[in-house]
Amino acid sequence: MSAEAADPAAVPRRRTRPRIDLRRLGRVALLGPVPRDRLPDAIGHVADAHRAHHPDADLGILHRAYVLAESSHRGQMRKSGEPYITHPLAVTLILAELGAETTTLTASLLHDTVEDTEVTLDQVREQFGEEVCYLVDGVTKLEKVDYGAAAEPETFRKMLVATGNDVRVMSIKLADRLHNMRTLTVMRPEKQARIAKVTQDVLIPLAERLGVQALKTELEDLVFAILNPEGYEETRALIAEVTGESDPLAPIADNVRTTLREAGISAEVLIRPRHFVSVHRVRRKRGELRPTDFGRLLVLVGEDADCYAVLGELHTCFTPVISEFKDFIAAPKFNLYQSLHTAVVGPEGAVAEVLIRTHRMHKVAEAGVVALGNPYAHDPTAAQQTEPSDERADPTRPGWLSRLLDWQESATDPDTFWTTLRADLAQDREITVFGTHGRTLGLPAGASCVDAAYAQHGERAHTCIGARVNGRLATLSTVLSDGDTVQLLLAQDTASGPSPEWLDHARTPAARIAITGWLSAHPDAPGPEAEGPAEPAADGPQPTAPARTRSGGRAANVVVDGPESPTRLAGCCTPVPPDEVVGIVVRGGAVTVHRQECPAVARMREIGRAPVAARWREEEDGRRDTAACRVTLVAESFGRPRLLADLTEAIATADAAIVAATVEPPSEQRVRHTYTLQLPDAAGLPALMRAMRDVAGVYDVSRAQHPTATG
């Protein structure tokens, strides 16, 4: 690896301000006491950055915090050879440049004193007040946990507990990690890789969710250099080639300035370079980079309405690339981000991406919750008392953060929490769907109705039997799209619970943890299928409420060779007497009973898992036990009015209860209905199938064969 690849700080990054020389600050910090009427030179940069955002800030408390931190850490050195005081100074400077308020900066200066020096929390409380003490204590609790691989789950559980009470704790932690990543090259390569991996998996996504893009982007580049040095070096070379050349975005920016000036719109038009990881992603997406792909235009205006005025002028005077348009002002991202995104074609066919936002939007886009000041009005317990009804009520306690706290309380196993946390943070975007009464639900891309059910109803979602998406009946496995309206249908039977199949459709930790917890607590309890109920006809019979049976139900009437084991009928082929059946041993020693011709049986044989013999239980007179059973039938028909009502009437006439039903969209005037039915007696199945075939328009009724996991 080249020296530049090993140290991203060595590559020119076209920053808005030069990085402070911390070695020089370290020397300044050791020059001894200064007159009481002025700040030490070492903290002067922090004071200047703080006053740029907060002109009326009282710097006295920062002076006192610095004096305590410097005297406490005096004699301590970092592995890089710098005096230790340079670390809290650098962390505080990062936060000051982002616009953090005075209390956060004070806690940042002191964040290592309780952990690494003789200073106690009582001293911090006495000299700086309860709020600073609270923040220092929160950061200290994070530092006391080992960051080894085995400790990661518990580390981040504690991190989120602290963060949930005050997001400023996480802000300090992120700035702390950024400075450590900047100086990571003094450590062994294997330790660099381990720290970079944790940063990539958890801290960068958390920075994204807190909206702190300035920290996120630099952390991404630093991690990129360590974990993918070849890709980093290639990207560095590409950026180096265009650095110093005339920027192809410059003439487009001039045209935009002229257009807006002539339209009477006061706006600032800037060229915003992409950071290394952004360039790398665009290159992977497009294969070959365009000259304008190394940056974007940023248009800053005064008011929200001006954003749309700018958009109108750009789309009028330039050729817009409509597929690139996104409105994050009307529908902000989950991390507070607001902007209009578009792309226009400039001179000679050059395409320029454009971001349009107000100055305040830009501040929040860069600094996220850090830019929002003190969220709890000098009351560190207020966060525990605030229960926002939606994500806009308290932007410093966004909905995703509240959900994380709920998950960590529900997932008693740290490894389960760690797995679900990483899976959730790996989602690169969210969708917005609308639940009952217009409630807005933020879900990860790819989320299903199962996820929406738990997001809206919590543990009541255990009784969900189906959904309507945009007014149409849908299965719980239906994947939702941005802007969908979802109505969840709940059964009155509150004692029932979910099916294991729901886990195949759950993307959110909230849903997965809730389902897994219920199944663990009720190993033998029945549960609903992951399908929606039949749409009842307005003037026809109403389907019977679903019976709660999991994976086809327990086989009370099947005998399996070998030691006595729990048995259940397979949900994929729903065997009933007189089907020829075999058993497959699954995890935990239980046996799932399948029809002989079920594809799952063939798959198990192919991988060397031999089935076990099984047969239907016989009564004393030699007849087979044909007790109540569950079966899935597929009806193929030509589409016509009242078809669904007539089919459900035929089913009801046969005394069968509809557990679940789906109707696929018509294709060439043909409709496919799938019903999971509960029969009082398996002997009635042939008559039921005949009755369904007799319905006008139905040309075939057959037993279903669903793919399923067999454990």
PyMOL commands that set and color helices and strands:
alter all, ss='L'
color gray80, all
select helices_A, chain A and resi 3-6+8-10+22-29+41-53+60-73+86-98+102-109+113-116+121-128+130-143+149-165+167-182+184-186+189-209+213-227+229-242+250-262+276-286+291-294+304-317+322-324+347-349+359-372+382-385+399-410+414-425+436-438+449-463+500-504+509-521+587-589+599-606+643-653+682-693
alter helices_A, ss='H'
color red, helices_A
select strands_A, chain A and resi 268-273+295-301+319-320+326-327+340-345+351-358+430-434+440-444+464-469+472-474+486-490+558-560+567-569+581-585+591-595+612-616+629-638+657-663+670-679+698-703
alter strands_A, ss='S'
color yellow, strands_A
deselect
rebuild
show_as cartoon
